[in-house]
């Protein structure tokens, strides 16, 4: 099982999929049986959420294939590996969750999930209707976020809209503090040094013990969204919707590229006449971002 699965979900799957007794699970966890019972009941009531139900069905298929005593049957090894490959690993989930939670923390942002679709979309709603698309995420990652209670449904139907919860904001705060982007006390500090620059070449900001800079804007509102709200005396928007959408796509491509391998440039080639600029490192992240767009 991936490391991001909550303990309550693990106990629920062990009880419902393999028939493990509640008292045995309590002895293994070192807690009272009533604690396991409350966890199981809480998970069961949350299955009304489409993402939570899909996550439990996906994890249940993997849990049924595991045999803790005799090992996996010889004929089911390949099937189990395929099922496990559908689940995001802990590092992938952490990176994707950080990216999506940042966008959901913005004012008016919701995660739109359509039944049967492999992707979920983060859009920023405005008074005049749906705004720009700010992020796209795999349904498996969205299901894991719902299972961890980081997002909650606000409306149901053919398209379910999810908003970030207090637990999701706390998780975003912890993840950003671990990466040094903010102080452990909250969202008061600025982001880290530009990731495209190697750490050993980032000047004073890359040195140990450097103090973080004060932020000029908060996570709940980006500079682009602030400019998009501005209007002149006649009521004409400062930025057209096409410009806002293009800016959000550019930001999404940049964030996806930063999740891939680091890219370093040999700037000497740019300054030497006749030399062809070359890039070192893996640029799969940039290519993936361009293809996704």
Buried (B, 14 or more C-beta within 10 A) or exposed (E): BBEBBBEBBBBBBBBBBEEBEBEEBBEEBEBEBEBBBEBBEEBEEBBEBBBBBBBBEBBBBBBBBBEEEEEBEEEEEEEBEEBBEEBBEEEBBBBBBBBBBBBBBBBBBBBBBBEEEEBBBBBBBBEEEEBBBBBBBBBBBBBBBBBBBBBBBEEEEEEBBBBBBEEBBEBBBEBBBEEEBBBEEEBEBBBBBEBEBEEEEBEEBBEEEEEBEEBEEEBEBBEBBEBBEEEEEEEEBEBEEEBBBBBBBEBBBBBBBBBBEBBEEEEEEEEEEEEEEEEEEEBEBBEBBEEEE
